[in-house]
């Protein structure tokens, strides 16, 4: 995996219009293996078999473009308590 500009445990959500793919990065680590859990939904794992990312293909068809553009992140204050 290339350097994504993430700190060790910083999460990142990225959308590729060209691939119509939504990717959620949980950690910046090398992808050791991947598993498609459903058509177009792939989990990426590190060398310790920990989930480090989720790729969702055909994202605009699954969720709609307006929903992708308006992702809400909620309850972050609870994490810091």
FENHUUR-V389971 format. One record per pair of residues at least 12 apart in sequence whose ideal C-beta (glycine too) atoms are under 10 Angstrom apart, sorted by the first residue. I is the first residue (numbers start at 1). J is the second residue. Records with the same first field share a line. If there is no record, write none. Layout:
I = J / J
This chain:
1 = 25 / 27 / 28 / 29 / 30 / 31 / 32 / 44 / 46 / 52 / 53
2 = 28 / 30
3 = 28
4 = 23 / 25 / 27 / 28 / 53
5 = 25 / 28
6 = 25 / 26 / 27 / 28 / 29
7 = 27 / 28
8 = 27 / 28 / 29
9 = 26 / 27 / 28 / 29
10 = 25 / 26 / 27 / 28
11 = 24 / 25 / 26 / 27 / 53 / 73
12 = 24 / 25 / 26 / 27 / 28 / 53
13 = 25 / 54 / 68 / 71 / 73
14 = 53 / 55
15 = 56 / 59 / 60 / 65 / 68 / 69 / 71
16 = 55 / 57 / 59
17 = 59 / 60 / 65 / 68
19 = 55 / 57 / 58 / 59
20 = 40 / 56 / 57 / 58 / 59 / 60 / 61 / 62 / 65 / 68
21 = 40 / 42 / 55 / 56 / 57 / 58 / 59 / 60
22 = 41 / 54 / 55 / 56 / 57 / 58 / 59 / 60 / 62 / 63 / 68 / 71
23 = 42 / 44 / 53 / 54 / 55 / 56 / 57 / 59
24 = 44 / 51 / 52 / 53 / 54 / 55 / 56 / 71
25 = 44 / 52 / 53 / 54 / 55
26 = 44 / 46 / 50 / 51 / 52 / 53 / 54
27 = 44 / 46 / 50 / 51 / 52 / 53
28 = 52 / 53
29 = 44 / 45 / 46 / 47 / 48 / 50 / 52 / 53
30 = 44 / 46 / 47 / 52
31 = 44 / 45 / 46 / 47 / 52 / 53 / 55
32 = 44 / 45 / 46 / 47 / 48 / 49 / 50 / 52
33 = 45 / 46 / 47 / 49
34 = 53 / 55
35 = 51
36 = 55 / 57
37 = 54
38 = 56
39 = 57 / 58
40 = 55 / 56 / 57 / 58 / 59 / 61 / 62
41 = 54 / 55 / 56 / 57 / 58 / 62
42 = 54 / 55 / 56 / 57
43 = 55
56 = 68
